Amino acid sequence: MTDKRLVLTTCGSLEEARSISHTLVDRHLAACVNIVPQIESVYRWKGGVETATEWLLVIKTTAAAFDALREALSALHSYELPECIQITVEAGDAAYLAWITESVR
């Protein structure tokens, strides 16, 4: 197991996805953010079932940066309750993992 993490969140527009991605990388909270375009989400919200077109962000970061990243997502995001799920990276290319470490403060 490593100290590297993938964090998932969704956004309601490409513009918001780009803005959040650039801010996280600019603030050294993420080494890289992939924007996966136009996924369809079906979810339960306030007693009903909703469907929305969203953009998925796959954020590469470290365990140490997660709390600050989560706080930034909450402040930057337009959603009342933005998704913020952390996934542990078990292993990976050593050079790539080192690059994440160098990129995230």
FIGUMI-765608 format. One line per field, with one value per atom (N, C-alpha, C, O): atom name; x, y, z. Coordinates in steps of 0.1 Angstrom, whole numbers, plus 5000, padded with zeros to 4 digits. Layout:
REM residues N
atomo	c(CA, ...)
u	c(X, ...)
v	c(Y, ...)
w	c(Z, ...)
***
This chain:
REM residues 105
atomo	c(N, CA, C, O, N, CA, C, O, N, CA, C, O, N, CA, C, O, N, CA, C, O, N, CA, C, O, N, CA, C, O, N, CA, C, O, N, CA, C, O, N, CA, C, O, N, CA, C, O, N, CA, C, O, N, CA, C, O, N, CA, C, O, N, CA, C, O, N, CA, C, O, N, CA, C, O, N, CA, C, O, N, CA, C, O, N, CA, C, O, N, CA, C, O, N, CA, C, O, N, CA, C, O, N, CA, C, O, N, CA, C, O, N, CA, C, O, N, CA, C, O, N, CA, C, O, N, CA, C, O, N, CA, C, O, N, CA, C, O, N, CA, C, O, N, CA, C, O, N, CA, C, O, N, CA, C, O, N, CA, C, O, N, CA, C, O, N, CA, C, O, N, CA, C, O, N, CA, C, O, N, CA, C, O, N, CA, C, O, N, CA, C, O, N, CA, C, O, N, CA, C, O, N, CA, C, O, N, CA, C, O, N, CA, C, O, N, CA, C, O, N, CA, C, O, N, CA, C, O, N, CA, C, O, N, CA, C, O, N, CA, C, O, N, CA, C, O, N, CA, C, O, N, CA, C, O, N, CA, C, O, N, CA, C, O, N, CA, C, O, N, CA, C, O, N, CA, C, O, N, CA, C, O, N, CA, C, O, N, CA, C, O, N, CA, C, O, N, CA, C, O, N, CA, C, O, N, CA, C, O, N, CA, C, O, N, CA, C, O, N, CA, C, O, N, CA, C, O, N, CA, C, O, N, CA, C, O, N, CA, C, O, N, CA, C, O, N, CA, C, O, N, CA, C, O, N, CA, C, O, N, CA, C, O, N, CA, C, O, N, CA, C, O, N, CA, C, O, N, CA, C, O, N, CA, C, O, N, CA, C, O, N, CA, C, O, N, CA, C, O, N, CA, C, O, N, CA, C, O, N, CA, C, O, N, CA, C, O, N, CA, C, O, N, CA, C, O, N, CA, C, O, N, CA, C, O, N, CA, C, O, N, CA, C, O, N, CA, C, O, N, CA, C, O, N, CA, C, O, N, CA, C, O, N, CA, C, O, N, CA, C, O)
u	c(5008, 5000, 5009, 5020, 5004, 5011, 5004, 4993, 5010, 5003, 4995, 4990, 4995, 4988, 4973, 4969, 4965, 4951, 4945, 4950, 4934, 4925, 4913, 4908, 4909, 4897, 4887, 4891, 4874, 4864, 4854, 4850, 4850, 4839, 4833, 4839, 4821, 4814, 4810, 4809, 4809, 4805, 4794, 4792, 4786, 4774, 4777, 4768, 4789, 4793, 4808, 4816, 4811, 4825, 4833, 4844, 4827, 4834, 4837, 4848, 4828, 4830, 4841, 4850, 4841, 4851, 4865, 4874, 4866, 4879, 4883, 4895, 4874, 4878, 4883, 4894, 4876, 4880, 4893, 4902, 4895, 4907, 4919, 4929, 4918, 4929, 4932, 4944, 4922, 4925, 4932, 4941, 4928, 4934, 4949, 4957, 4951, 4965, 4973, 4985, 4968, 4975, 4978, 4989, 4970, 4972, 4981, 4983, 4986, 4994, 4987, 4993, 4973, 4965, 4964, 4960, 4966, 4965, 4977, 4981, 4982, 4992, 4986, 4992, 4974, 4967, 4953, 4949, 4944, 4930, 4925, 4927, 4919, 4913, 4899, 4892, 4894, 4880, 4874, 4877, 4865, 4858, 4845, 4836, 4843, 4831, 4818, 4817, 4808, 4794, 4790, 4786, 4791, 4786, 4771, 4767, 4763, 4750, 4749, 4752, 4744, 4743, 4728, 4720, 4725, 4712, 4714, 4722, 4707, 4709, 4697, 4688, 4697, 4686, 4690, 4700, 4680, 4683, 4670, 4660, 4669, 4658, 4645, 4635, 4645, 4634, 4630, 4620, 4637, 4633, 4645, 4657, 4643, 4653, 4656, 4647, 4668, 4672, 4681, 4688, 4682, 4691, 4698, 4691, 4711, 4718, 4730, 4736, 4733, 4746, 4757, 4755, 4768, 4778, 4792, 4793, 4802, 4816, 4823, 4823, 4830, 4836, 4851, 4858, 4855, 4869, 4876, 4871, 4887, 4896, 4909, 4917, 4910, 4921, 4932, 4929, 4944, 4956, 4962, 4966, 4963, 4968, 4975, 4978, 4978, 4984, 4975, 4965, 4977, 4969, 4970, 4960, 4982, 4984, 4977, 4973, 4974, 4968, 4952, 4945, 4947, 4933, 4924, 4914, 4927, 4918, 4917, 4906, 4928, 4928, 4921, 4914, 4923, 4916, 4901, 4894, 4897, 4882, 4877, 4866, 4884, 4879, 4878, 4869, 4888, 4888, 4876, 4869, 4874, 4862, 4849, 4841, 4848, 4836, 4834, 4823, 4845, 4844, 4842, 4835, 4848, 4848, 4835, 4831, 4829, 4819, 4805, 4802, 4797, 4784, 4773, 4763, 4776, 4767, 4765, 4775, 4753, 4751, 4759, 4764, 4760, 4767, 4776, 4771, 4787, 4796, 4801, 4805, 4802, 4808, 4823, 4830, 4828, 4843, 4846, 4845, 4851, 4854, 4869, 4874, 4876, 4890, 4892, 4886, 4901, 4904, 4920, 4927, 4924, 4938, 4944, 4939, 4956, 4964, 4973, 4981, 4970, 4978, 4992, 5002, 4994, 5008, 5007, 4996, 5019, 5020, 5034, 5043, 5036, 5049, 5057, 5051, 5068, 5076, 5078, 5077, 5082, 5085, 5072, 5072, 5061, 5048, 5044, 5040, 5045, 5042, 5050, 5046, 5063, 5072, 5068, 5069, 5064, 5059, 5047, 5046, 5038, 5027, 5032, 5028, 5041, 5047, 5053, 5051, 5061, 5068, 5058, 5060, 5046, 5036, 5027, 5021, 5025, 5015, 5023, 5032, 5019, 5025, 5016, 5020)
v	c(4988, 5000, 5013, 5013, 5023, 5036, 5046, 5044, 5058, 5070, 5078, 5089, 5072, 5079, 5076, 5065, 5086, 5084, 5089, 5098, 5083, 5088, 5093, 5087, 5105, 5111, 5113, 5118, 5109, 5110, 5121, 5122, 5129, 5138, 5141, 5137, 5146, 5149, 5164, 5170, 5169, 5183, 5184, 5175, 5195, 5196, 5203, 5204, 5208, 5214, 5212, 5210, 5213, 5212, 5224, 5223, 5236, 5248, 5246, 5249, 5241, 5239, 5228, 5229, 5217, 5207, 5212, 5209, 5221, 5227, 5236, 5236, 5244, 5254, 5247, 5250, 5237, 5229, 5222, 5222, 5216, 5209, 5218, 5215, 5229, 5239, 5244, 5245, 5247, 5252, 5242, 5245, 5229, 5219, 5217, 5215, 5217, 5216, 5228, 5227, 5240, 5253, 5253, 5259, 5248, 5249, 5237, 5236, 5229, 5217, 5207, 5200, 5207, 5197, 5184, 5173, 5185, 5174, 5175, 5186, 5163, 5163, 5163, 5169, 5158, 5156, 5154, 5148, 5160, 5157, 5153, 5161, 5141, 5137, 5141, 5139, 5147, 5151, 5141, 5141, 5133, 5123, 5129, 5132, 5131, 5139, 5131, 5119, 5139, 5135, 5121, 5113, 5118, 5106, 5109, 5120, 5098, 5100, 5094, 5082, 5102, 5097, 5096, 5105, 5085, 5083, 5082, 5074, 5090, 5090, 5094, 5100, 5091, 5095, 5108, 5109, 5118, 5131, 5136, 5138, 5139, 5146, 5138, 5145, 5125, 5117, 5113, 5106, 5117, 5114, 5108, 5109, 5102, 5097, 5107, 5111, 5111, 5122, 5115, 5105, 5122, 5118, 5131, 5141, 5130, 5142, 5139, 5128, 5147, 5146, 5153, 5165, 5146, 5152, 5149, 5141, 5155, 5153, 5148, 5153, 5136, 5129, 5134, 5135, 5138, 5142, 5130, 5125, 5126, 5116, 5123, 5127, 5125, 5134, 5125, 5117, 5128, 5121, 5130, 5141, 5124, 5132, 5122, 5111, 5128, 5120, 5119, 5128, 5110, 5109, 5121, 5126, 5127, 5139, 5151, 5160, 5152, 5163, 5161, 5171, 5150, 5147, 5157, 5162, 5159, 5168, 5182, 5188, 5188, 5201, 5200, 5210, 5190, 5188, 5187, 5194, 5180, 5178, 5192, 5195, 5200, 5213, 5222, 5230, 5221, 5229, 5226, 5234, 5213, 5208, 5214, 5218, 5213, 5218, 5233, 5238, 5241, 5255, 5259, 5269, 5251, 5254, 5249, 5255, 5239, 5232, 5239, 5245, 5238, 5244, 5234, 5239, 5222, 5212, 5214, 5218, 5212, 5213, 5202, 5205, 5190, 5179, 5173, 5163, 5178, 5172, 5159, 5156, 5150, 5137, 5139, 5148, 5132, 5132, 5119, 5116, 5110, 5096, 5094, 5096, 5089, 5086, 5071, 5063, 5068, 5054, 5053, 5061, 5043, 5040, 5034, 5025, 5039, 5033, 5023, 5026, 5010, 4999, 4999, 4996, 5001, 5001, 5008, 5012, 5011, 5018, 5019, 5015, 5025, 5027, 5037, 5047, 5033, 5041, 5055, 5064, 5057, 5070, 5079, 5091, 5073, 5080, 5084, 5095, 5075, 5077, 5088, 5097, 5088, 5099, 5112, 5122, 5112, 5125, 5131, 5143, 5122, 5127, 5133, 5144, 5127, 5132, 5146, 5155, 5147, 5160, 5171, 5183, 5167, 5177, 5182, 5192, 5174, 5177, 5181, 5174, 5192, 5196, 5194, 5198)
w	c(5000, 5000, 5000, 5006, 4993, 4993, 5000, 5005, 5001, 5007, 4996, 4998, 4984, 4972, 4973, 4977, 4968, 4968, 4955, 4949, 4951, 4941, 4948, 4957, 4944, 4949, 4938, 4927, 4940, 4930, 4934, 4946, 4924, 4926, 4913, 4902, 4912, 4900, 4900, 4910, 4888, 4886, 4876, 4868, 4877, 4869, 4855, 4847, 4853, 4840, 4838, 4847, 4825, 4821, 4827, 4831, 4827, 4832, 4847, 4851, 4855, 4869, 4871, 4879, 4863, 4863, 4861, 4868, 4850, 4847, 4858, 4862, 4863, 4873, 4886, 4891, 4891, 4902, 4900, 4908, 4888, 4885, 4885, 4891, 4879, 4878, 4892, 4895, 4900, 4913, 4922, 4929, 4922, 4930, 4926, 4934, 4913, 4908, 4911, 4916, 4909, 4912, 4927, 4931, 4936, 4950, 4955, 4967, 4946, 4950, 4958, 4966, 4957, 4964, 4956, 4961, 4943, 4933, 4924, 4920, 4920, 4910, 4896, 4887, 4895, 4882, 4884, 4894, 4876, 4876, 4862, 4853, 4861, 4848, 4849, 4858, 4838, 4836, 4826, 4815, 4832, 4823, 4819, 4827, 4806, 4802, 4802, 4800, 4805, 4803, 4807, 4798, 4819, 4825, 4829, 4831, 4829, 4834, 4848, 4850, 4858, 4872, 4875, 4872, 4882, 4888, 4903, 4907, 4910, 4925, 4932, 4927, 4945, 4954, 4961, 4966, 4960, 4966, 4972, 4964, 4984, 4991, 4988, 4985, 4989, 4988, 4974, 4973, 4964, 4951, 4943, 4948, 4932, 4923, 4912, 4905, 4911, 4901, 4891, 4893, 4879, 4868, 4864, 4862, 4862, 4858, 4849, 4851, 4840, 4832, 4840, 4844, 4843, 4851, 4844, 4835, 4850, 4846, 4858, 4869, 4857, 4867, 4868, 4858, 4880, 4883, 4890, 4900, 4884, 4890, 4895, 4886, 4908, 4913, 4919, 4928, 4915, 4921, 4932, 4929, 4944, 4955, 4965, 4962, 4977, 4988, 5000, 5001, 5008, 5020, 5029, 5035, 5030, 5038, 5033, 5040, 5020, 5014, 5013, 5010, 5017, 5015, 5023, 5017, 5035, 5043, 5037, 5036, 5033, 5027, 5013, 5009, 5006, 4993, 4995, 4988, 5005, 5008, 5012, 5007, 5020, 5023, 5011, 5010, 5002, 4990, 4981, 4976, 4980, 4971, 4977, 4969, 4990, 4996, 4993, 4991, 4994, 4992, 4977, 4974, 4968, 4954, 4947, 4936, 4952, 4945, 4946, 4956, 4935, 4935, 4942, 4945, 4943, 4949, 4964, 4971, 4969, 4983, 4991, 5001, 4984, 4990, 4979, 4973, 4977, 4966, 4970, 4982, 4960, 4962, 4965, 4959, 4975, 4978, 4984, 4996, 4975, 4979, 4977, 4966, 4987, 4987, 4985, 4992, 4975, 4972, 4974, 4968, 4981, 4984, 4971, 4966, 4968, 4957, 4963, 4971, 4960, 4965, 4960, 4968, 4947, 4941, 4928, 4923, 4923, 4910, 4905, 4912, 4894, 4889, 4898, 4902, 4903, 4913, 4909, 4916, 4896, 4891, 4891, 4894, 4887, 4887, 4901, 4903, 4910, 4924, 4930, 4938, 4927, 4931, 4926, 4933, 4913, 4907, 4914, 4916, 4919, 4927, 4939, 4943, 4946, 4959, 4956, 4964, 4945, 4942, 4939, 4941, 4933, 4928, 4939, 4938, 4950, 4960, 4973, 4977, 4979, 4991, 5003, 5014)
***
